[in-house]
Amino acid sequence: MLNIVLLAGSSRTDSQSAKVARYLGQRLIELGLSTEGSTTVLDLGRQPLPLWPADDNGPWAEYQPLLQGADAVVVIAPEWNGMAAPALKNFFLYAGKAELGHKPGLLVGVSSGIGGAYPISELRASSYKNCRLCYLPEHLIVRHVEAVLNEAQPANEDDQRLRKRIDYALDILAKYARALQPVRASIDLNQGAFANGM
């Protein structure tokens, strides 16, 4: 069974991003792609990382082994003023190739309105550089987030369409996770000469 970490990238407690992370985690279990014990939500709102670099790294010591043991990562990125949330950008200053290198990552933009695309673009442009996370060519955008993924049954046609797209994307993530396991195992992640991306 796959170990999958879902990263809720909002610094707000009880955020909509955390709600989306919990929904995705539950769907991974219901689809038989992961189990309750191998699906983990890291909520940067409830357990924030101190601004990097820090003398006390807060929950990073707890996050690190979970990320190292993950086969795949789902990055839930709320859009704040057209940008990825600061807590999420800060996370990628902590995370390196030991935690995320050559693992598939599914990006999920979150917006209270009709946006959500800008964090996807921003994170694709820079966040993978040193950690070597392999973003899927597929991504999700959860628009009007307060109105969707709230109940067991879809609230409307948009909610239903989104749920089908989520299942499709999670299935792709699982396929990439299995395919990249031998690739990752064959790469020397301790190669000091090329510690950082170009």
Beta strands, then each sheet from edge to edge (+ up, - down):
strand 1: 4-8
strand 2: 39-43
strand 3: 72-80
strand 4: 83-84
strand 5: 104-110
strand 6: 134-142
sheet 1: 2+ 1+ 3+ 4-
sheet 2: 2+ 1+ 3+ 5+ 6+
end
